[in-house]
């Protein structure tokens, strides 16, 4: 099996912040041993979120099992979502700004029933 290096267009500050959150979570749960240290787990999760790499590719690149890759990514996503505010908090913050940029993703769907013939 071949692994490949990948670059992630994110700052090291982002990686360090994620690693600190994971480190704190592990300390709180009194986790004794993990296959990857918090920095590598943060990198694994960011690679999945930013590049969309599959768990199989991530597992090969980080030399862990596919189930472990899935578990580590899910744990990091749960930690990330626990720090996010709710919609009401976000709207209050947006009201104080001069402008806000909303980012959306277009998802192709197949709605044949809604299409009308010419």
C-alpha positions as CSV (number, residue, x, y, z in Angstrom):
1,X,0.0,0.0,0.0
2,X,1.3,3.5,-0.9
3,X,0.8,6.5,1.2
4,X,1.2,10.1,0.0
5,X,2.1,13.4,1.6
6,X,-0.6,16.1,1.5
7,X,-0.5,19.8,2.3
8,X,-3.3,21.6,4.2
9,X,-3.8,25.3,3.6
10,X,-4.2,26.0,7.3
11,X,-2.0,27.8,9.9
12,X,0.0,26.1,12.5
13,X,-2.0,28.2,15.0
14,X,-5.1,26.2,14.0
15,X,-3.3,22.9,14.4
16,X,-2.0,23.9,17.8
17,X,-5.4,25.1,19.0
18,X,-7.0,21.8,18.0
19,X,-4.2,19.8,19.6
20,X,-4.6,21.7,22.9
21,X,-8.4,21.0,22.9
22,X,-7.7,17.3,22.3
23,X,-5.0,17.3,25.0
24,X,-7.4,18.8,27.5
25,X,-10.1,16.4,26.6
26,X,-7.8,13.4,27.0
27,X,-6.6,14.8,30.4
28,X,-10.2,15.3,31.5
29,X,-11.1,11.7,30.5
30,X,-7.8,10.4,32.0
31,X,-7.0,8.6,28.8
32,X,-3.7,6.7,29.4
33,X,-2.5,5.8,25.9
34,X,-3.5,6.5,22.4
35,X,-1.9,5.5,19.1
36,X,-1.5,9.1,17.9
37,X,-0.5,12.1,20.1
38,X,-2.9,15.1,20.2
39,X,-1.0,16.9,17.5
40,X,-1.1,14.0,15.1
41,X,-4.8,13.5,15.9
42,X,-5.5,17.2,15.2
43,X,-3.7,16.9,11.9
44,X,-5.7,13.8,11.0
45,X,-9.0,15.5,11.7
46,X,-8.0,18.7,9.8
47,X,-6.8,16.6,6.8
48,X,-10.2,14.9,6.7
49,X,-12.2,18.1,7.1
50,X,-10.1,20.3,4.8
51,X,-9.1,17.8,2.1
52,X,-12.0,15.3,2.3
53,X,-9.6,12.4,2.4
54,X,-11.3,9.0,3.0
55,X,-10.7,7.2,6.3
56,X,-8.8,4.5,4.4
57,X,-6.3,6.9,2.9
58,X,-5.9,8.7,6.3
59,X,-5.4,5.4,8.1
60,X,-2.7,4.4,5.6
61,X,-1.0,7.8,5.8
62,X,-1.0,7.9,9.6
63,X,-0.3,4.2,10.0
64,X,-3.4,3.4,12.0
65,X,-6.5,1.3,11.5
66,X,-9.5,2.6,9.6
67,X,-11.7,2.3,12.7
68,X,-9.2,4.2,14.7
69,X,-9.0,7.0,12.1
70,X,-12.8,7.2,12.1
71,X,-12.9,7.3,15.9
72,X,-10.2,10.0,16.1
73,X,-11.9,12.2,13.5
74,X,-15.3,11.8,15.1
75,X,-13.8,12.7,18.6
76,X,-12.1,15.8,17.1
77,X,-15.3,16.9,15.3
78,X,-17.3,16.5,18.6
79,X,-14.8,18.7,20.4
80,X,-14.9,21.3,17.6
81,X,-18.7,21.4,17.6
82,X,-18.8,21.8,21.4
83,X,-16.9,25.0,21.2
84,X,-19.2,26.5,18.5
85,X,-21.9,28.8,19.6
86,X,-25.5,28.4,18.7
87,X,-27.4,30.3,16.0
88,X,-28.7,33.0,18.3
89,X,-25.2,33.8,19.5
90,X,-23.9,33.9,15.9
91,X,-26.6,36.3,14.9
92,X,-25.9,38.6,17.8
93,X,-22.3,38.7,16.8
94,X,-23.1,39.3,13.1
95,X,-25.3,42.3,14.1
96,X,-22.3,44.1,15.6
97,X,-20.1,43.6,12.5
98,X,-19.9,46.0,9.6
99,X,-20.4,43.0,7.2
100,X,-20.5,39.2,7.3
101,X,-19.4,36.7,4.7
102,X,-21.6,33.6,4.6
103,X,-20.0,30.6,3.0
104,X,-22.1,27.9,1.5
105,X,-21.6,24.7,-0.4
106,X,-23.6,23.7,-3.4
107,X,-24.6,20.1,-3.2
108,X,-25.8,18.5,-6.5
109,X,-29.1,16.7,-6.0
110,X,-31.3,14.7,-8.3
111,X,-34.9,16.0,-8.3
112,X,-36.4,14.6,-11.5
113,X,-39.9,15.1,-10.2
114,X,-39.4,18.9,-9.9
115,X,-38.1,19.3,-13.4
116,X,-40.6,20.3,-16.1
117,X,-40.2,19.2,-19.7
118,X,-39.8,21.9,-22.3
